[in-house]
Amino acid sequence: MKAVVSVVLGLFLLALPGAAPAETITAEQDHRNMMDQLGIQTLRPGPNGDEKAPDHANYDEARANPYPDWPDILTLDNGRKVTTVDDWWQKRRPQIAEAFEREVYGRIPANVPAVTWRTTESEAETLLGTDILASRLVGRVDNSAYPAIGVDIDAVLILPAKTKAPAPVLIMFNWGPAQFPAPKVPPAPPKDLDPRMAGFLAAAQAANLDRIHQLVADGWGVVILNPTSYQADNGAGLTQGIIGLVNKGQPRKPDDWGALRAWAWGAGQVFDYLTTRPEVDKSHIGIEGVSRYGKAALVTMAFDQRFYMGLIGSSGEGGAKPHRRNFGEAVEILDRFRRISLDGRQLPQIWRAADCRRPAGGFPRTDRPGGAATGLYLLRRARTGRRQMAGPAGQLYGDRGGRQRLEAARREGSWRRQ
């Protein structure tokens, strides 16, 4: 009987308008499809991951800046200079954001379905001596226009149990499923976990506990967000997830969004949910991410001005690293995050939108570098270059650097809540 019901239901779904099964493609097929759409025959090879290979990635600072003449951040496309905050905000910054949407990160479609949130379970826990309340959240995306794909956003909200005022909240992009930090019943291991990732995810989860504890002990709330619950981290998943749902299971067009923009969209949906919670300080919601999720956190802040702050770690190429800088990660690695590598063409001579967002007015931003002394030195060299190039935009606001913003946030009491 169950088999008959399943067959009937399947035939019914196929009969619905636009409900044909999603196209199943491999990452290589998605890659080839986009190359064909763009008229690209061959690709510029990326650097070799083997440091002994002759074509390995460059780590020589003397060769890191082959294009030293960067475009002026305060010059409009028509050549006119930007001299006021209004001109920056209303004219120049939109030009930069548009260029990055068109050429790099893609656009969020206008017809993305609505998300309905529900709390599926909650429990009082004690995390390293601090009492907390943890709630599992599920954001169900409306798939009535294409029932063949279902999308749920997986997140856990953690709030301090004892707080006298609404708590600021940091949304943290998580590696793997969102889990309670100190569950009364340990969760079962994920069934589809890649064995090669098991050790890494276990270490990441352990490190998260200390960070979460520091935040809740200071009166912050935390959202653990699993971005791959709503968009896979591979090319084969681009006809599934939120991108596949909007495209009704078909491959992307050149202007369509990629994983980074989709992950940022999910963070915005969590933001929307948090504004409905009276325990949350709606004016102090931040975003955090490391590595590929550092890229996603920067993209989140660049295109969603509601976020108060960002804590970005090791975002590399496609993140805080200027595309023109030839050091370490290269643009060729970004296929699955955006659309495709460029065939010998230089990227548009534009500025990273995340570095050119409003740099003043209570939006502190911090970089969290790695611990190795050499890596920290090299990161500072790259970061100094970014600041020199992006600094003029901050000066329009009377901002002389990120340290002043961070100190202002601490003084107003939003950085630490006792």
C-alpha positions in Angstrom: 0.0 0.0 0.0 2.8 2.4 0.9 4.5 1.8 -2.4 1.2 2.6 -4.3 0.8 5.8 -2.3 4.4 6.8 -3.1 4.0 6.2 -6.8 0.8 8.2 -6.9 2.3 11.0 -4.9 5.3 11.0 -7.3 3.1 11.2 -10.3 1.1 14.0 -8.8 4.2 16.0 -8.1 5.4 15.5 -11.7 2.0 16.7 -12.9 2.4 20.0 -11.1 3.5 23.0 -13.1 7.3 23.5 -12.9 7.7 20.4 -10.7 9.9 18.2 -13.0 12.7 16.5 -11.1 15.8 18.6 -10.5 18.5 18.0 -13.0 21.3 15.8 -11.5 24.7 17.0 -12.7 28.3 16.6 -11.5 30.6 19.4 -10.5 32.5 18.9 -13.8 29.2 19.1 -15.8 28.2 22.3 -14.0 31.7 23.7 -14.7 31.5 22.8 -18.4 28.0 24.3 -18.7 29.1 27.6 -17.3 32.2 27.7 -19.6 29.9 27.1 -22.6 27.6 29.9 -21.6 30.5 32.3 -21.2 32.1 31.2 -24.4 35.3 30.1 -22.6 37.3 27.3 -24.2 40.2 26.8 -21.9 41.1 28.0 -18.4 44.2 29.6 -17.0 45.6 27.0 -14.7 45.7 27.8 -11.0 48.8 27.4 -8.8 49.9 23.9 -7.8 49.3 22.9 -4.2 52.7 21.1 -4.1 55.3 23.6 -2.9 58.0 21.6 -4.7 56.3 21.9 -8.0 57.6 24.6 -10.4 54.1 26.2 -10.7 53.4 26.3 -7.0 51.6 29.2 -5.3 53.7 32.3 -4.8 54.8 33.1 -1.3 57.5 35.6 -2.2 56.5 39.0 -1.0 58.7 40.7 -3.7 56.4 39.1 -6.4 53.1 39.6 -4.6 52.0 42.8 -6.3 52.4 42.5 -10.1 49.7 45.2 -10.6 50.8 48.0 -8.2 48.7 50.8 -9.8 45.2 50.2 -8.3 42.2 52.3 -9.3 41.2 55.3 -7.3 38.5 54.3 -4.9 37.0 57.8 -4.9 36.6 58.1 -8.6 33.2 57.5 -10.2 32.9 55.5 -13.4 32.4 58.8 -15.3 35.7 60.1 -13.9 34.2 62.6 -11.4 35.8 62.6 -7.9 33.8 61.6 -4.8 34.2 64.2 -2.1 31.2 63.7 0.2 29.7 60.9 2.2 26.5 61.2 0.2 28.3 60.8 -3.1 30.1 57.8 -1.7 27.0 56.1 -0.3 24.6 57.0 -3.1 26.9 56.8 -6.2 30.3 55.2 -5.8 29.6 52.4 -3.4 26.6 51.2 -5.5 28.9 51.1 -8.6 31.3 48.9 -6.8 28.6 46.6 -5.4 27.0 46.3 -8.9 30.4 45.3 -10.4 30.9 42.6 -7.8 27.4 41.3 -8.2 27.8 41.2 -12.0 31.3 39.9 -12.2 32.1 37.9 -9.0 29.4 36.9 -6.5 26.2 36.9 -8.6 22.8 38.3 -7.7 20.2 37.2 -5.3 17.0 36.6 -7.4 14.0 38.7 -6.7 11.8 35.6 -6.4 13.6 33.8 -3.5 10.8 32.2 -1.4 9.9 33.2 2.1 11.3 31.4 5.2 9.1 30.3 8.1 11.0 29.6 11.4 10.1 27.3 14.2 11.8 26.0 17.3 11.9 22.3 17.4 13.5 21.8 20.8 15.0 23.7 23.7 17.0 22.8 26.8 18.7 24.5 29.7 22.4 23.6 29.7 25.6 24.5 31.6 28.5 25.3 29.4 31.9 25.4 31.2 30.1 26.7 34.3 27.8 29.2 32.6 24.1 28.6 32.4 22.6 28.9 29.0 19.4 28.2 27.1 19.9 26.4 23.7 17.1 26.2 21.1 17.2 24.3 17.8 15.8 26.4 15.0 14.6 25.2 11.6 13.9 27.7 8.8 11.6 26.0 6.3 11.8 27.6 2.8 8.5 27.8 1.0 8.8 25.3 -1.9 5.3 25.4 -3.1 6.5 26.7 -6.5 8.8 23.7 -6.9 8.0 20.8 -4.5 10.7 18.6 -5.9 13.3 20.4 -3.7 13.0 21.0 0.0 15.3 23.4 1.9 15.6 23.8 5.6 18.0 26.2 7.4 19.7 24.4 10.3 20.7 26.6 13.3 21.0 26.7 17.0 20.3 29.8 19.1 22.3 30.0 22.4 21.4 32.7 25.0 22.8 33.4 28.4 20.3 32.1 31.0 20.8 35.2 33.2 20.7 38.5 31.5 19.2 41.9 32.5 19.0 43.4 29.1 18.5 42.2 25.5 21.7 40.4 24.4 23.9 41.2 21.3 24.2 38.2 19.1 27.0 36.8 16.9 25.9 34.5 14.1 28.7 32.0 13.5 29.0 30.1 10.2 29.6 26.5 11.4 31.6 23.6 9.9 29.0 20.9 9.9 25.6 20.4 11.6 24.5 22.9 14.2 24.6 21.2 17.6 23.8 22.1 21.2 27.0 23.1 22.9 26.5 21.0 26.1 23.7 18.6 25.3 22.1 16.4 28.0 22.1 13.6 25.4 25.1 13.4 23.1 24.0 13.6 19.4 24.5 10.7 17.0 27.3 11.3 14.4 26.1 12.5 11.0 25.3 9.6 8.7 26.7 11.2 5.5 29.9 12.6 7.1 32.9 12.4 4.8 35.4 10.3 6.8 38.2 12.7 5.6 36.4 15.5 7.4 35.7 13.7 10.7 38.8 14.8 12.5 38.7 18.3 11.3 35.0 18.8 12.3 35.6 17.3 15.7 38.5 19.8 16.3 36.4 22.7 15.0 33.5 21.8 17.3 35.8 21.6 20.3 37.3 25.0 19.5 33.8 26.4 19.1 32.9 25.6 22.7 35.5 27.9 24.1 34.5 30.7 21.8 30.8 30.3 22.6 31.6 30.2 26.3 33.6 33.5 26.1 30.6 35.1 24.4 27.8 33.9 26.6 29.9 34.6 29.7 30.1 38.2 28.6 26.3 38.4 28.0 26.3 37.7 24.3 24.0 35.3 22.4 25.3 33.0 19.7 23.7 31.5 16.6 25.4 28.4 15.2 24.5 28.4 11.5 25.1 25.4 9.2 25.4 27.0 5.7 25.6 23.7 3.9 22.1 22.8 5.2 20.7 25.2 2.6 23.4 25.2 -0.1 26.0 22.5 -0.7 29.7 23.4 -0.8 30.2 21.8 -4.3 29.4 22.3 -7.9 27.1 19.3 -8.0 24.9 20.8 -5.4 24.1 23.9 -7.5 20.9 22.4 -8.9 19.8 21.6 -5.3 19.5 23.7 -2.2 18.2 27.3 -2.3 19.9 28.0 -5.6 18.4 24.9 -7.2 15.0 25.6 -5.6 14.8 29.1 -7.1 16.0 27.8 -10.5 13.6 24.9 -10.3 16.3 22.3 -10.5 18.0 23.8 -13.6 21.7 24.9 -14.0 22.6 28.5 -13.3 22.9 31.4 -15.7 26.0 33.5 -15.7 24.5 36.2 -13.4 23.1 33.8 -10.9 24.3 33.6 -7.4 26.9 31.1 -6.1 27.5 29.4 -2.7 29.0 32.5 -1.0 26.0 34.7 -1.9 23.6 31.9 -0.9 25.3 31.4 2.5 25.1 35.2 3.1 21.4 35.1 2.2 20.9 32.4 4.9 22.6 34.6 7.5 20.2 37.4 6.5 17.2 35.1 7.1 18.6 34.3 10.6 18.9 38.1 11.2 15.2 38.4 10.3 14.3 35.7 12.8 16.4 37.3 15.6 14.5 40.6 15.2 11.4 38.7 16.4 13.0 37.6 19.7 12.6 40.1 22.6 15.8 38.7 24.3 17.9 39.9 21.4 19.5 43.4 21.0 18.4 43.9 17.4 20.9 46.8 16.9 23.9 44.7 17.7 23.8 41.5 15.6 27.1 40.4 14.0 28.5 37.8 11.7 31.5 35.5 12.1 33.3 33.1 9.8 36.7 31.5 9.1 38.3 30.5 5.8 35.5 30.0 3.2 33.0 31.1 5.8 35.2 34.2 6.3 34.5 34.9 2.7 30.8 34.4 3.3 30.8 36.6 6.3 32.4 39.5 4.3 29.9 39.0 1.5 27.2 39.1 4.2 28.3 42.4 5.5 29.0 43.9 2.1 25.5 43.4 0.8 23.4 43.5 4.0 23.9 46.7 5.9 21.9 45.7 8.9 24.8 43.7 10.4 26.5 45.6 13.2 30.0 44.0 13.0 32.0 41.2 11.4 34.6 38.9 12.9 36.5 37.6 9.9 39.3 35.0 9.9 41.6 33.8 7.1 39.2 34.7 4.4 41.8 34.6 1.6 41.0 34.9 -2.1 37.4 35.8 -2.6 37.4 37.4 0.9 39.6 40.2 2.2 42.6 39.3 -0.1 42.7 41.7 -3.1 42.2 39.8 -6.3 45.2 41.5 -7.8 47.6 40.4 -5.0 49.5 37.3 -6.2 50.1 35.5 -2.9 48.8 32.2 -1.7 45.3 31.4 -2.8 44.5 32.5 -6.3 41.2 33.4 -8.1 41.2 30.0 -9.9 40.1 28.3 -6.7 36.7 30.1 -6.6 34.8 28.1 -9.1 32.3 26.5 -6.7 31.8 29.8 -4.8 30.9 32.0 -7.7 30.7 30.6 -11.2 34.0 30.0 -13.0 37.6 31.0 -13.4 38.5 33.6 -16.0 40.3 32.6 -19.1 43.4 34.8 -19.0 41.3 37.9 -18.4 42.1 40.1 -15.4 39.3 40.7 -13.0 37.5 44.1 -13.3 39.6 46.9 -11.9 37.3 47.5 -9.0 37.5 47.3 -5.2 36.3 44.5 -2.9 32.8 45.6 -1.8 33.3 44.3 1.7 36.4 46.5 2.2 34.5 49.5 0.8 31.3 49.3 2.9 30.4 52.1 5.3 33.5 52.1 7.5 32.2 54.4 10.3 29.1 55.0 12.2 29.4 52.2 14.7 30.4 49.3 12.4 33.5 47.8 14.0 35.3 45.2 12.0 38.1 43.0 13.3 40.5 40.6 11.5 41.4 37.4 13.3 44.8 36.2 11.8 46.4 32.9 12.2 48.9 32.3 15.0 52.1 31.6 13.1 54.5 34.6 13.3 55.4 34.4 9.6 51.8 34.2 8.5 50.8 37.0 10.8 53.6 39.2 9.3 52.5 38.5 5.8 48.8 39.0 6.6 49.7 42.4 8.1 51.6 43.3 4.9 48.5 42.5 2.8 46.2 44.2 5.3 48.3 47.3 5.2 47.9 47.5 1.5 44.2 47.1 1.7 44.0 49.9 4.3 46.1 52.2 2.2 43.8 51.7 -0.8 40.5 51.7 1.0 41.4 54.3 3.6 40.2 57.3 1.6 36.6 56.0 1.9 36.8 55.9 5.6 38.3 59.4 5.7 35.1 60.7 4.3 33.6 59.8 7.6 36.4 61.2 9.6 37.6 57.6 10.3 41.3 57.1 10.7 41.2 53.3 11.1 39.5 50.3 12.5 41.0 50.6 16.0 38.9 53.7 16.7 35.7 51.9 15.7 36.6 48.9 18.0 37.4 51.2 20.9 34.1 53.1 20.4 32.2 49.9 20.5 33.9 48.8 23.7 33.2 52.2 25.3 29.5 52.1 24.5 29.3 48.7 26.2 28.2 46.6 23.2 31.4 44.6 22.9 31.3 43.2 26.4 28.1 42.7 28.4 28.5 41.8 32.0 
